[in-house]
Amino acid sequence: MFGKLEYPPARKDDVVDNFFGTNVPDPYRWLENADADEVIVWTQTQSDFAEEILGSLAGRDAFKKRLTEVWDYPKYGIPRKYGKRLFFTKNDGLQAQPTLYVQDENSEPRILIDPNTLSDDGTVALVDWQATTDGKYLMYALSESGLDWRTFKIRDVDTGNDLEDTLTNIKFSSASWRKDHSGFYYSKFPDDTQDEGDNNQTVSHQMFFHALGTSQSDDMLVYEHPDLIGVNLSPFVSHDGKYLLVYVSGDSFVFNRLYYREIDNDGDFVRLFDQLDASYSYVSNDDDIFYIATTKDAPNKRVVAVDLKQPNELRDMIPESKDVIQGVVVANNQFVVTYMRDAHHVIKVFEKDGTFSHDIELPTLGSTGLWAGYMANESDTEIFIPFMSYLQPLSILKYNLQTQEMTPFFEVSAPNFNVDDYETTQVFFTSKDGTTVPMFITMKKGLALSGDNPTILYGYGGYDISLSPGYASHIPVWLENGGIYAVANIRGGGEYGEQWHLDGMLDNKQNTFDDFIAAAEYLIDNQYTSSKKLAIEGGSNGGLLVAACMVQRPELYGAVLCHVPVIDMLRFQHFTAGRYWTSEYGDANSSEDHFKFLMDYSPLHNVQSSVDYPPLLIMTADHDDRVVPMHSKKFAASLQEANEGNNVILLRIDTKAGHGMGKPTAKVIDQKVDVYAFLNTLFEMGV
């Protein structure tokens, strides 16, 4: 197979930190300095080492050909209606980046912004766009090489030309236009704090107004929080244009504060919800009655009415239920509510007084992102519903709320792949503490459960993020080669509401790992696969998941696919976006209790030299400013140094790429070729 490998050496230093009386060695601290010459050389050597091995594996050409074939179909984004214009993104198939189109009434769509023309290698991505309510002007945001930092530009939709306005130094912010189209509100960090080092806990957003046709240097500071540090500010103009709202977040990843003031009032913001005790999301308003979706006294969320004259009274409009509210929009002057039910979506419609109207039937067990980026007039009778499943690519459906008729708008089928030969089933398994956890399993119909099927088990388990059924272009290639694809809906996500999230964070994080381990055991015990043919996969927080499960139960897996992982749980908060994660994970520097439970599961600090770890492919990127590559580098160095067996440990490093956002199609396909060739070799699939 791979055999005994000689890994590129990494020196060990005698760096030791003391946490509440406990000395913790950190011999690879030097790898944190990505710009040091020594680190650059080591990183390139590791990259070359992985590239040489992965490039020599059998089946690469077959996987590359087949992945390219199944990837080559039109992919649409969710349409947004501004005035009488419809905006949507489309990738013709293998384009590096999706293109933004605009369609006027009674006319054909035309290209408005094609990011593929902005770079030779496809690494400039269109990551956000917001139009004025009449569709005349459009703010669009560009990211280079996968960075979280963005540049805002303004396009005249009629002419297709850009205005001179260019806004830079923007991160974790969108834009919200005034209804008079004179400009928009946005947030950014102070210009002198783009270098987010060890002092990044003090960096906070400032909120500005940009007047159309002016320089960013003339933008008016609208708000900065006088008391809180390290927070993000997200402005939003109410649907009627009367109010300017600001979401205050960052000191909690899920909970937020919500303030408002009348849009032409230069006075203080009214702190409508100023306790960090729940999530508060503006849905709509009727003059001074705000409709808010909230977890306040409702872990599964409810929709309440708030009279701004009596803000302490929350009146239930749509009460909490067993199903979890995922998002709410208003159309046809009704509430259209998307719920999560056992990790898949259902949609219900309510009148403005909270009376139930009817269900919107979806084609099958699947997912919709109806509320994500939704934009339409609240009186519109038609809405666009995105829908997908593990076997159905994202399609766009048009639904008439008055006639209750559903018709295809952008209908998409999996290319060169017979979907009818495959099926997705949902099973429920029992975790270590007796909790029942759901899992989706997709495989060929009639596949024998011989205990010998190559299987990928995917998970995330964090930040209230739910893994509802979703299509991925590479999965057909895995399935048609006899593979099984399983997704476990473990605690830490939001599949069963905020309590499900709370049960998998901070000192409850071990529940997440226990759930995932139990999912693996279920697949093995029920003869779907065996340990030697089971690969576990996850990215970002999911990378932490599979790394922690690997060091806790290394004998359980035949391979580990670890994408852009969080690994060093004692120091993550000191780097870029890591400062926002302490509410989810904890902070080893500020609390002895936090140090103890983080130390117990931190993958970096639980590597042991006497253990035979499974084959591991760590994947990171040189421009990842979300989860910086130092996590992957320190983990690879530790495991390679400790490795006493013949199992391979590779560090694959993408160039001119980031955490995943905006990665060009060719780079994504190349990565999947490496992954499938890696598994093909390990599992002897014969491709």
Solvent accessible surface area in square Angstrom, and as a share of the most:
residue,aa,sasa,rsa
1,M,152,0.68
2,F,31,0.13
3,G,36,0.35
4,K,122,0.52
5,L,37,0.18
6,E,151,0.68
7,Y,36,0.14
8,P,18,0.11
9,P,121,0.76
10,A,24,0.19
11,R,106,0.39
12,K,111,0.47
13,D,48,0.25
14,D,131,0.68
15,V,44,0.25
16,V,80,0.46
17,D,38,0.19
18,N,92,0.47
19,F,13,0.05
20,F,91,0.38
21,G,66,0.64
22,T,61,0.35
23,N,101,0.52
24,V,3,0.02
25,P,84,0.53
26,D,7,0.04
27,P,33,0.21
28,Y,7,0.03
29,R,50,0.18
30,W,29,0.10
31,L,1,0.01
32,E,27,0.12
33,N,86,0.44
34,A,55,0.43
35,D,124,0.64
36,A,30,0.23
37,D,116,0.60
38,E,79,0.35
39,V,1,0.01
40,I,91,0.46
41,V,99,0.57
42,W,14,0.05
43,T,22,0.13
44,Q,101,0.45
45,T,57,0.33
46,Q,0,0.00
47,S,19,0.12
48,D,70,0.36
49,F,36,0.15
50,A,1,0.01
51,E,119,0.53
52,E,130,0.58
53,I,25,0.13
54,L,3,0.01
55,G,46,0.44
56,S,88,0.57
57,L,20,0.10
58,A,69,0.53
59,G,16,0.15
60,R,60,0.22
61,D,124,0.64
62,A,51,0.40
63,F,3,0.01
64,K,89,0.38
65,K,133,0.56
66,R,54,0.20
67,L,0,0.00
68,T,42,0.25
69,E,56,0.25
70,V,1,0.00
71,W,23,0.08
72,D,74,0.38
73,Y,17,0.07
74,P,52,0.33
75,K,50,0.21
76,Y,36,0.14
77,G,17,0.16
78,I,37,0.19
79,P,5,0.03
80,R,33,0.12
81,K,68,0.29
82,Y,6,0.02
83,G,22,0.21
84,K,147,0.62
85,R,35,0.13
86,L,21,0.11
87,F,0,0.00
88,F,6,0.03
89,T,23,0.13
90,K,48,0.20
91,N,9,0.04
92,D,75,0.39
93,G,1,0.01
94,L,75,0.37
95,Q,51,0.23
96,A,30,0.23
97,Q,5,0.02
98,P,57,0.36
99,T,0,0.00
100,L,0,0.00
101,Y,32,0.12
102,V,0,0.00
103,Q,51,0.22
104,D,44,0.23
105,E,109,0.49
106,N,161,0.83
107,S,49,0.32
108,E,143,0.64
109,P,52,0.32
110,R,84,0.31
111,I,99,0.50
112,L,7,0.03
113,I,4,0.02
114,D,34,0.18
115,P,0,0.00
116,N,37,0.19
117,T,105,0.61
118,L,86,0.43
119,S,29,0.18
120,D,160,0.83
121,D,66,0.34
122,G,4,0.04
123,T,6,0.03
124,V,17,0.09
125,A,4,0.03
126,L,28,0.14
127,V,35,0.20
128,D,16,0.08
129,W,17,0.06
130,Q,38,0.17
131,A,7,0.05
132,T,0,0.00
133,T,52,0.30
134,D,63,0.33
135,G,0,0.00
136,K,71,0.30
137,Y,38,0.14
138,L,0,0.00
139,M,0,0.00
140,Y,5,0.02
141,A,0,0.00
142,L,20,0.10
143,S,1,0.01
144,E,112,0.50
145,S,10,0.07
146,G,7,0.07
147,L,51,0.25
148,D,8,0.04
149,W,37,0.13
150,R,48,0.17
151,T,38,0.22
152,F,0,0.00
153,K,57,0.24
154,I,0,0.00
155,R,42,0.15
156,D,22,0.12
157,V,0,0.00
158,D,77,0.40
159,T,85,0.49
160,G,27,0.26
161,N,96,0.49
162,D,59,0.31
163,L,48,0.24
164,E,172,0.77
165,D,6,0.03
166,T,57,0.33
167,L,0,0.00
168,T,66,0.38
169,N,22,0.11
170,I,0,0.00
171,K,2,0.01
172,F,56,0.24
173,S,8,0.05
174,S,45,0.29
175,A,8,0.06
176,S,14,0.09
177,W,14,0.05
178,R,41,0.15
179,K,64,0.27
180,D,85,0.44
181,H,44,0.20
182,S,49,0.32
183,G,0,0.00
184,F,0,0.00
185,Y,9,0.03
186,Y,0,0.00
187,S,0,0.00
188,K,15,0.06
189,F,0,0.00
190,P,34,0.21
191,D,104,0.54
192,D,127,0.66
193,T,35,0.20
194,Q,89,0.39
195,D,132,0.69
196,E,19,0.08
197,G,34,0.33
198,D,95,0.49
199,N,124,0.64
200,N,2,0.01
201,Q,76,0.34
202,T,88,0.51
203,V,12,0.07
204,S,25,0.16
205,H,1,0.01
206,Q,35,0.16
207,M,0,0.00
208,F,26,0.11
209,F,27,0.11
210,H,0,0.00
211,A,37,0.28
212,L,41,0.20
213,G,58,0.55
214,T,50,0.29
215,S,59,0.38
216,Q,35,0.16
217,S,102,0.66
218,D,106,0.55
219,D,18,0.09
220,M,107,0.48
221,L,81,0.40
222,V,18,0.11
223,Y,29,0.11
224,E,79,0.35
225,H,19,0.09
226,P,96,0.60
227,D,100,0.52
228,L,45,0.22
229,I,117,0.59
230,G,11,0.10
231,V,1,0.01
232,N,18,0.09
233,L,0,0.00
234,S,43,0.28
235,P,14,0.09
236,F,60,0.25
237,V,4,0.02
238,S,0,0.00
239,H,68,0.30
240,D,72,0.37
241,G,12,0.12
242,K,74,0.31
243,Y,7,0.03
244,L,0,0.00
245,L,0,0.00
246,V,0,0.00
247,Y,44,0.17
248,V,0,0.00
249,S,30,0.19
250,G,12,0.12
251,D,55,0.28
252,S,13,0.09
253,F,96,0.40
254,V,33,0.19
255,F,45,0.19
256,N,15,0.08
257,R,31,0.11
258,L,0,0.00
259,Y,0,0.00
260,Y,21,0.08
261,R,22,0.08
262,E,88,0.39
263,I,19,0.10
264,D,112,0.58
265,N,73,0.38
266,D,128,0.66
267,G,35,0.34
268,D,133,0.69
269,F,17,0.07
270,V,70,0.40
271,R,97,0.35
272,L,17,0.09
273,F,20,0.08
274,D,46,0.24
275,Q,126,0.56
276,L,57,0.28
277,D,57,0.29
278,A,0,0.00
279,S,10,0.06
280,Y,6,0.02
281,S,41,0.26
282,Y,19,0.07
283,V,11,0.06
284,S,0,0.00
285,N,10,0.05
286,D,65,0.34
287,D,82,0.42
288,D,27,0.14
289,I,39,0.20
290,F,0,0.00
291,Y,14,0.05
292,I,0,0.00
293,A,6,0.05
294,T,0,0.00
295,T,17,0.10
296,K,62,0.26
297,D,118,0.61
298,A,1,0.01
299,P,58,0.37
300,N,25,0.13
301,K,43,0.18
302,R,31,0.11
303,V,0,0.00
304,V,0,0.00
305,A,3,0.02
306,V,0,0.00
307,D,41,0.21
308,L,23,0.11
309,K,151,0.64
310,Q,101,0.45
311,P,50,0.31
312,N,147,0.75
313,E,108,0.49
314,L,49,0.25
315,R,139,0.51
316,D,68,0.35
317,M,13,0.06
318,I,3,0.01
319,P,78,0.49
320,E,67,0.30
321,S,52,0.34
322,K,187,0.79
323,D,21,0.11
324,V,9,0.05
325,I,3,0.02
326,Q,40,0.18
327,G,11,0.10
328,V,18,0.10
329,V,12,0.07
330,V,6,0.04
331,A,0,0.00
332,N,29,0.15
333,N,84,0.43
334,Q,14,0.06
335,F,0,0.00
336,V,1,0.00
337,V,0,0.00
338,T,1,0.00
339,Y,7,0.03
340,M,2,0.01
341,R,93,0.34
342,D,51,0.27
343,A,0,0.00
344,H,31,0.14
345,H,11,0.05
346,V,30,0.17
347,I,2,0.01
348,K,43,0.18
349,V,0,0.00
350,F,20,0.08
351,E,65,0.29
352,K,44,0.18
353,D,103,0.54
354,G,16,0.15
355,T,77,0.45
356,F,98,0.41
357,S,40,0.26
358,H,19,0.08
359,D,63,0.32
360,I,5,0.03
361,E,135,0.61
362,L,28,0.14
363,P,88,0.55
364,T,80,0.47
365,L,66,0.33
366,G,0,0.00
367,S,7,0.04
368,T,5,0.03
369,G,21,0.20
370,L,1,0.00
371,W,81,0.28
372,A,50,0.38
373,G,43,0.42
374,Y,39,0.15
375,M,48,0.22
376,A,21,0.16
377,N,73,0.38
378,E,39,0.17
379,S,74,0.47
380,D,24,0.12
381,T,43,0.25
382,E,71,0.32
383,I,2,0.01
384,F,29,0.12
385,I,0,0.00
386,P,1,0.01
387,F,5,0.02
388,M,60,0.27
389,S,12,0.08
390,Y,14,0.05
391,L,21,0.11
392,Q,52,0.23
393,P,1,0.01
394,L,51,0.25
395,S,7,0.05
396,I,0,0.00
397,L,20,0.10
398,K,51,0.22
399,Y,8,0.03
400,N,34,0.17
401,L,6,0.03
402,Q,121,0.54
403,T,79,0.46
404,Q,97,0.43
405,E,108,0.48
406,M,59,0.27
407,T,67,0.39
408,P,79,0.50
409,F,61,0.25
410,F,30,0.13
411,E,130,0.58
412,V,6,0.04
413,S,83,0.54
414,A,11,0.08
415,P,24,0.15
416,N,104,0.53
417,F,21,0.09
418,N,87,0.45
419,V,47,0.27
420,D,109,0.56
421,D,55,0.28
422,Y,17,0.06
423,E,63,0.28
424,T,44,0.25
425,T,63,0.36
426,Q,46,0.20
427,V,23,0.13
428,F,95,0.40
429,F,9,0.04
430,T,89,0.51
431,S,6,0.04
432,K,168,0.71
433,D,90,0.47
434,G,50,0.48
435,T,34,0.20
436,T,79,0.46
437,V,0,0.00
438,P,1,0.00
439,M,0,0.00
440,F,1,0.01
441,I,1,0.00
442,T,1,0.01
443,M,21,0.09
444,K,93,0.39
445,K,106,0.45
446,G,78,0.75
447,L,42,0.21
448,A,70,0.54
449,L,79,0.39
450,S,69,0.45
451,G,12,0.12
452,D,69,0.36
453,N,13,0.07
454,P,15,0.09
455,T,0,0.00
456,I,2,0.01
457,L,0,0.00
458,Y,59,0.23
459,G,0,0.00
460,Y,30,0.11
461,G,3,0.03
462,G,0,0.00
463,Y,17,0.07
464,D,50,0.26
465,I,78,0.39
466,S,25,0.16
467,L,35,0.18
468,S,25,0.16
469,P,1,0.00
470,G,21,0.20
471,Y,27,0.10
472,A,32,0.25
473,S,12,0.07
474,H,21,0.09
475,I,5,0.03
476,P,3,0.02
477,V,1,0.00
478,W,1,0.00
479,L,1,0.01
480,E,62,0.28
481,N,53,0.27
482,G,28,0.27
483,G,0,0.00
484,I,0,0.00
485,Y,22,0.08
486,A,0,0.00
487,V,5,0.03
488,A,0,0.00
489,N,0,0.00
490,I,2,0.01
491,R,9,0.03
492,G,0,0.00
493,G,1,0.01
494,G,2,0.02
495,E,3,0.02
496,Y,67,0.25
497,G,2,0.02
498,E,11,0.05
499,Q,93,0.42
500,W,24,0.08
501,H,2,0.01
502,L,65,0.32
503,D,38,0.20
504,G,0,0.00
505,M,21,0.09
506,L,51,0.25
507,D,99,0.51
508,N,59,0.30
509,K,3,0.01
510,Q,68,0.30
511,N,32,0.16
512,T,0,0.00
513,F,0,0.00
514,D,21,0.11
515,D,0,0.00
516,F,0,0.00
517,I,15,0.08
518,A,11,0.09
519,A,0,0.00
520,A,0,0.00
521,E,58,0.26
522,Y,50,0.19
523,L,0,0.00
524,I,36,0.18
525,D,109,0.56
526,N,61,0.32
527,Q,89,0.40
528,Y,24,0.09
529,T,2,0.01
530,S,27,0.17
531,S,34,0.22
532,K,138,0.59
533,K,32,0.13
534,L,0,0.00
535,A,0,0.00
536,I,0,0.00
537,E,7,0.03
538,G,0,0.00
539,G,14,0.14
540,S,22,0.14
541,N,2,0.01
542,G,0,0.00
543,G,0,0.00
544,L,0,0.00
545,L,1,0.01
546,V,0,0.00
547,A,0,0.00
548,A,0,0.00
549,C,0,0.00
550,M,0,0.00
551,V,18,0.11
552,Q,61,0.27
553,R,74,0.27
554,P,22,0.14
555,E,106,0.48
556,L,11,0.06
557,Y,10,0.04
558,G,10,0.10
559,A,0,0.00
560,V,0,0.00
561,L,0,0.00
562,C,0,0.00
563,H,26,0.11
564,V,20,0.11
565,P,0,0.00
566,V,3,0.02
567,I,0,0.00
568,D,1,0.00
569,M,0,0.00
570,L,3,0.01
571,R,38,0.14
572,F,1,0.00
573,Q,3,0.01
574,H,39,0.18
575,F,37,0.15
576,T,24,0.14
577,A,3,0.02
578,G,0,0.00
579,R,10,0.04
580,Y,14,0.05
581,W,16,0.06
582,T,34,0.20
583,S,31,0.20
584,E,1,0.01
585,Y,1,0.00
586,G,0,0.00
587,D,27,0.14
588,A,0,0.00
589,N,79,0.40
590,S,84,0.54
591,S,28,0.18
592,E,77,0.35
593,D,98,0.51
594,H,50,0.22
595,F,9,0.04
596,K,109,0.46
597,F,33,0.14
598,L,0,0.00
599,M,52,0.23
600,D,107,0.56
601,Y,7,0.03
602,S,0,0.00
603,P,0,0.00
604,L,19,0.10
605,H,40,0.18
606,N,41,0.21
607,V,30,0.17
608,Q,103,0.46
609,S,62,0.40
610,S,94,0.61
611,V,37,0.21
612,D,88,0.46
613,Y,4,0.02
614,P,5,0.03
615,P,11,0.07
616,L,1,0.00
617,L,0,0.00
618,I,0,0.00
619,M,2,0.01
620,T,5,0.03
621,A,1,0.01
622,D,66,0.34
623,H,63,0.28
624,D,4,0.02
625,D,17,0.09
626,R,76,0.28
627,V,3,0.02
628,V,24,0.14
629,P,15,0.10
630,M,7,0.03
631,H,1,0.01
632,S,1,0.01
633,K,12,0.05
634,K,1,0.00
635,F,0,0.00
636,A,0,0.00
637,A,3,0.03
638,S,16,0.10
639,L,1,0.00
640,Q,16,0.07
641,E,101,0.45
642,A,8,0.06
643,N,20,0.10
644,E,120,0.54
645,G,17,0.17
646,N,95,0.49
647,N,43,0.22
648,V,1,0.00
649,I,2,0.01
650,L,0,0.00
651,L,0,0.00
652,R,28,0.10
653,I,19,0.10
654,D,13,0.07
655,T,79,0.46
656,K,89,0.38
657,A,1,0.01
658,G,3,0.03
659,H,35,0.16
660,G,40,0.39
661,M,51,0.23
662,G,23,0.22
663,K,36,0.15
664,P,5,0.03
665,T,13,0.08
666,A,66,0.51
667,K,44,0.19
668,V,36,0.21
669,I,8,0.04
670,D,59,0.30
671,Q,20,0.09
672,K,22,0.09
673,V,3,0.02
674,D,14,0.07
675,V,2,0.01
676,Y,1,0.00
677,A,0,0.00
678,F,0,0.00
679,L,0,0.00
680,N,7,0.03
681,T,29,0.17
682,L,16,0.08
683,F,2,0.01
684,E,135,0.61
685,M,37,0.17
686,G,75,0.72
687,V,47,0.27
